[in-house]
Amino acid sequence: MKEIFPDINKLSVIKNAYTKFITSNVKKEELLCSYAIFLEAISEKDFHSQQELSEFVGCNKAHTSRTLLKMKQKELINIPNSNERIAILTEKGKDYIRKYRKTRKDFINQLIKDVSPIDIEVFTKVIDKIFTNAKKIGD
């Protein structure tokens, strides 16, 4: 019996399309797509260290530090002087994340156009299992 392997390169195509779509929709605000990942994480959880945020978003601490500094300069976050949280969204940051979530939803709707609800459900289960396996490999 022939082994079947999914073409994981297709994941790169989807990610590149996603990045291009998001970037083109937030271009007028001169904000980077990568900010959205951090802003969404910060909006959902209180992080007490840059290391904790880095692990959550899946990047190194140096990248996190640079991104937080740039987001502070763009007035998307405030960095408090306490150990309680490393960052708090500003109103501008909250506005950006609302726009990002709407844009992401638009992208997903275009992506799943003509895909049956059953296929979406199966895909979701499969991608969740693949994600879990990838996290184990990466840890």
FENSUL-V564436 format. One record per backbone hydrogen bond with DSSP energy under -0.5 kcal/mol. CO is the residue of the C=O (numbers start at 1). NH is the residue of the N-H. Records with the same first field share a line. If there is no record, write none. Layout:
CO = NH + NH
//
This chain:
3 = 5
6 = 8
7 = 10
8 = 11 + 12
9 = 13
10 = 14
11 = 15
12 = 16
13 = 17
14 = 18
15 = 19
16 = 20
17 = 21
18 = 22
19 = 23
20 = 24
21 = 25
22 = 26
23 = 26 + 27
26 = 29 + 31
27 = 30
32 = 35 + 36
33 = 36 + 37
34 = 38
35 = 39
36 = 40
37 = 41
38 = 42
39 = 43
40 = 44
41 = 44 + 45
45 = 47
47 = 86
49 = 53
50 = 54
51 = 55
52 = 56
53 = 57
54 = 58 + 59
60 = 64
61 = 65
62 = 66
63 = 67
64 = 68
65 = 69
66 = 70
67 = 71
68 = 72
69 = 73
70 = 74
71 = 76 + 77
72 = 75
76 = 90
78 = 80 + 88
88 = 78
90 = 94
91 = 95
92 = 96
93 = 97
94 = 98
95 = 99
96 = 100
97 = 101
98 = 102
99 = 103
100 = 104
101 = 105
102 = 106
103 = 107
104 = 108
105 = 109
106 = 110
107 = 111
108 = 112
110 = 113
112 = 115
116 = 120
117 = 121
118 = 122
119 = 123
120 = 124
121 = 125
122 = 126
123 = 127
124 = 128
125 = 129
126 = 130
127 = 131
128 = 132
129 = 133
130 = 134
131 = 135
132 = 136
133 = 137
134 = 138
135 = 139
//
